[in-house]
Amino acid sequence: MRFLVTGSNGLVGSRVCAQLEQAGHEVVAVGRGGRRTGGSYRYIPVDLTLEADVLTAIESASPEVIIHPASMTEVDACEKNPDLAYAANVTAAAAVAKGARRVGAHLVHVSTDYVFDGDHGPYDEEALPNPRGVYAITKLMGEHAARTFVPTCAIARTAVVYGWPAAGRPNFGAWLVGALEKKQPLKLFEDQFVSPSFADSVAAQVVELGTRKLGGIWNTCGGEVVNRVTFGRALCEVFGFDPSSITPSKLADLKLASPRPLHSGLKVDKARSQLAAQPLSLSESLARFHAAWKAGSTPSRGAS
């Protein structure tokens, strides 16, 4: 099959491209600026906020399936600059969906658990979104744009994605490992519950939605809901770090620019019952994360 993947320089997008190429599919990767990943697949630099350029790239690639992980994910940056957030998460999503519609491609749109307010989590696919903050609102608007132009698309919601290499700014897991290696004191939220998601596993689930051309909403994330302190301590156990540097804190103590859902997290019953790419337990995902770290997949450990 022929795929076009956005955000191919990012954490999920790079893994989607790699997994598709390994499976023998034809891949056209799209990203902002120059190529920053390996692989022999075709790469097209495109600013996704420029609809004409997006449509040209999609028509040139003529994909059967488009997977769209690209977005602006820095929550506080979105709050401080709603214009940029809207462009990256709504305008771009609409442009990609219009392109998919134009060439008749199946669309997999990657979204987030932040579309929920976090008052009554964890959430299944039927739960009613209630976003708080610019990031959350624009991500839900991106979902609506995708479904407006491609009603049969898949919405793949994920959460707190981590993995090696960091692919740009450090993700939560990569940041934790770096700080623990340096024995820095850490304050982690004990009152925010999330579904930590290993990037390779998320990519595998998203790829399956694409190859099988599945539609509807899917929670494509880790298989357990834990608070960030529990995640940090579990990581210490697997990696052999001293957990005493972790101090539990409250989300409200940091006075962050953007609101975060507290009792978030996603239920994965649907994915477990219908996908071959199963959501991973926390212990299994951390074991795979540790294996990648030991293999030298970070720039600081000699990766290319």
N, C-alpha and C positions, 0 to 999 in steps of 0.2 A: 504494500500500500504506500501511497505518497502522502507524507505529512508535512505541514508547516507548523513550526513551534516558535512562539514568541518568548521573549525574555530568556533567550538561549544562553546568555552569560550568567544568569542567576542560579540560585541554589536548586530550585526544582527544575527549571527549564533546561539546564545543562544536563541533568540526569535523565530527563525525558528524552532528549536528543540521543544521549549515549545508549540508552536502553533500546530505543527504536532502531538505531543503526546496528546494534548487536543482534537484533532480531531479524535483520535483513530488509528492513523497510527503507524506502527512499525518504531522506530528510532534508528539508530546507529550513535552516535556522534563521531567525530574525532577532536582532538585538540593537541596542543603542550604541553607536560608535563602533570601534573596532572589535574584532573577534578576540575573546579572552579565554577560549576553551579549546580543547583538542578535538579529535574526530576528523573524518575526511568528508563530512557532509557539507553541502553548499551553505554559505553564510551570506546574508544580505543585511547591511546596516540600514535600519529604518527608524525614524522617529514616529512612534505609533500615534502621537497626537496630531500628526499631519495626515488627514484622511486620504487625500489624493495619493500620497506616497504609499500608504498602507494598501490601498486598492490596487495600485500598480504592482506591488510586490506579490500580492496574493494571486492576481490574475496571471502574472509571470510564472509563479510556481504551480498553479493549477492543482492544488492539493485535494485529496479526497477527505482528509481530516485536518482540522486546525486545533491545536492545543494552545491555550492562552493563559500562561502563568504570569505574564508580565504585569506589574503594578507598582504603585508607590506604597511601600509597606511601613515606612517609618512613621509611627502613629503620631508622635508629637510634631514632627515636621509637617505632616498633613494638617494638623490643627493650626499651625502657625502660617501656613500658606495654602489656603483652600483652593486658590486658582490652580496651582500646580497639581494638587490632589485630584481635583475635578478633571483636569486634562488627562492625567495618567490613568485614573481609575474609571472614568465614565466616557470621556471623549474617545479614548483609545479603545475601550471595550466595544463601543458602538461601531467604530471604524472596522475593527476586526470582524465583528458580527455581520456588518454589511458586506464585507468581502467574502465571508463564508456563504452568505446567501447568494451573492452574485455568481459564485462558481459552483454552488450546490454542494459545499463541503459540510460534513458533520462538524460541530463545534463542541469542544470541551473548555468551559470557562472556569478558571480556578478562583475560588473565593475564600472566605474566612469565617471562623466562629464569631468574630467581632460584630457580625450583623445582628447578634443578639445582645440584650441588655445585661445579661449575666445575673438576673434576679432569680431565675428558676432552672438553672442548668443542672445536669447536662441536657443537651437538646438533640432530638431526632430530626429527621428530614421534614417532618410535618409541622414542626414548631413554627410559630409566627415570629418573624424577625422584628426587632425593635432597636435599631442602631442608635448609639450615643457617640457623638463626636464626629469630626469631619471624615476621618479614615473610614469608620464604620458606615457612615451614611453614603459615602461615595462608592464603597465596595458593594453595598446593596443596590445602588443605582446602576452599577456595572452589571450586576446580575440581571436587572430589569432590561437593560439595553441588549444583553445577549439573548434573552428570551423574546424580546420584541421582534428582533430580526431573524432569529433562528429558534422558533418555538420548540423544536425537537432537540435542542442542545442539552448537554449535560452541565449541571452546575456542581463543581467539585469543591466542597468546603473543607478546608484543612485548618491547622492550628499550631502555633509555636513550632515551626519547622526548623530542624537543626541538622547539621552534618558537616563533613569535610569534603573538599575545602570550603572555606566560608563563602566564597563567590561574592566578593564585594564587602559590604560592611559585615562585621561579625554577627552571626546568629546567636541565639541564647545559649545553645550548647557549646559553641566554639568560644564564646566570651567567657563562659564558666570555666572551661578547661584552661584557657589562658591565664585567668585570674588565680585559679587554684595552683597551677604550675609555679606561679610567682609568690604563692602563699599570701595573697592579698586578702584582707578582710572583706567579707561579702554580706550584704543585706539582701535577703530573698523574701518575697512575699509569702506569708503563711495563710493569707486570706484570699488569694486568687487561685482558683482551681481551673486547670487547663488540660488539654489533650496533647502532650508533647509528641511530636511527629518526626520520625527519622526520614530525611529527605529522599533517600533511595526507595523507601517503602511508599511514600506519597507518590513518587514518580511512577512506580509500578502500578499503583491503583489507577492513576490518571491515564497511563498508557492503555490499560485494559478498557477503560471507558471509551477511549478513542478507537482501538482496534475492533472492539465489539459494537461500536457505534451506539452505545447506550445513552439514553436521554434521562431527563429528570434530575432531581437533587440527590447528591450522594455525599456522605460524610467520609472523606478520604484522609484519614489521620491516624494517630496512634491509638492503640486499643485500650488505654487506661486513662482515667481522669485523676490527676493528683495536683496538690498545690506545688508551688515552685520550690519550697523548702524540701519537700519530699523528693522532688526530682533531683535537686542538688545533692542531697545526701546519698541517694541511690547512685548517682554518677560517681561520687567519691568512693563508694564501695567497689564499683566496677573498675575504676581507674587507679585505685590505690592511693587516693589523696586523703589528707587529713580533714574531716568534716568540721573540726572545731572552729574553723575560720568562717563558717556560715552562721549568721545571726538572723533569726526570724524577724520580720518587720511587717508593718501594715502598709497597704497600698496608699492609703491617705497620707501617710507620713511623708511621702516624697513630693507631694504637691506637684504632680506632673501636669503638663499643659493640656493633655487630652484625657478624658475619662476612659477607664478600662472596665470591661465586664468582670465581676468577681467570681460568681459561680457559673462559669462558662463550661467549656468542654463539650464534646460531641459524642453521641451514642453511635456505635458502629454495627448494630445488629444487621442492618441492611447489607452492608459491605461483607460482613462475615457470612451471610447466607447466600449471597449472589455473586461475589467476586472470587476468582482464583487467587488474586493478589490480596492476601489476608492482612488486616491491620495487625501490627505487631504488639506484643506485650511490652511493657516498659523494660523488663530485664533483657529481652531479646534485642530490642532496638538499641539499648545502651551497649550491649555486647558487640553489636555490629559497628556502632560508633567507635568503640574502643579499638576494635580490630583495624578500622581505617586509620585511626590516630597512630597506632603502633606501626602500621605499614608505611608511615611517613608521608601522609597525604596532605600535610600542611606546609605552607611555604617555609616556616621556621624549621621544619624537619627535612628540608631538602627536596621538596616536591617541585616538579617543573611547572 
